[in-house]
Amino acid sequence: MLILLEDYRLRKLGHSVTYNKLKERLNQSAQKSVQAAVEEIAIKDCMEAYLIVRTYFVAEMQELLGEYGLLAWDYGRVLSILRWSIAAGWIPESEALELAKPFIDELINAYDSWEDYAVHYAFGRVFYAISGGNDYNAYLNDVLGYIKKYDIAVSEKDKDKVFSYRGTKFPGKNRNDNRILTYKDAVYKPSKETVSWISVVKAENNNGLTKAETSSLTSFLKKKKNIPAAASNLAVLQVSGEKVLYKTASKAFEEAALAFENVENTSDLYFSFYIRYAFIAYHLNDLKKMEYAISKFNNKTFKAADLQYVYCLYYTEKAKSAGYNKKYEEAVEYAKSALFCLKQGHSLRFLGLFNRDVIKNSEENLNNMIDKYRYELRQAEQQNRSA
């Protein structure tokens, strides 16, 4: 908890960090329109759909939110953590107040009043909601509803007895020129483009699209297939279902790969896409395509079990091929590499990019392969000595 607080204080963690990075990235773009700027960044940085949504939010809201962006949201959550830590008995109230002081000092100098702070906080809740494809209006109204419960009229004689947000000014001394927000400003109206990308995120999170929404989504993704996030989602949509047709899947991923050619900065999306591509190639016994997909990685690129399992499958096939061609020494080394990757995978988080039942008995099979190829190697060496 203390480490978490320190990371927030040093601006290493929090939605504000993401917001500010996206804001800087947007403001560096030479594109004239918001859409052109966001799409340019989405391609170069190989952005996942949720980040594209966040980038649109920043573009649409940065003028309203001002210099401090989502500071209210992040620090409001930090102060909640401190309250819960007192309740949990982790720290005494006096220590919590000391830890809270730097966050409170920043807040009272960043915002004009409880209402100004509350509306900024509520927009942080929206930023959180759209990242998961959730109903942003419901999240916005929900948090404002809780806040307004304490926004009550109090008579002068009862002011010391009843807590109220209404009219409460912050005692900050370093007042800034940012716009002071009121409840009337607590409205988020995303562009049509943003709404379409929110639907993409909703589909990724299985948040229940209707048939009409799915049809509309597919049409949108086809129009945006030059963007990696759209191309990847389109490929996954075309091959989703209980029974995967791997030839169809391979063609879909081959077409989608074109969108990844202009990527300048790799990302989780980049690696996830090529892991899926390699897995499909494996099922088609297409080592050439598998090698193409794997060439996008090195062993230190992406720390996930899924990648190590793909390496395991690849080296297993290479071992079989070498064994078939009686290159038993190579076969042993490939099988050992496959076994190493399998064990590495077991120590990492599995992202679920494919069905891992395919590697269910791999450890036993690989050990048997190593024993078999070593035996064949000894037999071949004995025959050579005899000759």
Buried (B, 14 or more C-beta within 10 A) or exposed (E): EEEEBEEBBEEEBBBBBBBBEBBEBBEEBEEEEBBEBBBBBBBBBBBBBBBBBBBBBBBBBBEBBBEBBBBBBBBBBBBEBBEEBBEEEBBEEEBBEEBBEEBBEBBBBBBBBBBBBBBBBBBBBBBBBBBBBBBBEEBBBBBBEEBBEBBEEBEEEEEEEEEBBEEBEBEBEEEBEBEBBEBEBBEBEBEEBBBBBBBBBBBBBEBEBEEEEEEBBBEBBEEBBBBBBBBBBBBBBBBEEEEBEBEEBBBBBBBBBEBBEEBEEBBEBBBBBBBBBBBBBBBEEBBEBBEBBBEBBEEEEBEBBBBBBBBBBBBBBBBBBBBEEEBBBBBBBBBBBBBBBBEBBEEBEBBEBBEBEBBEEBBEBBEEBBEBBBEBBEEEEEEEEEE
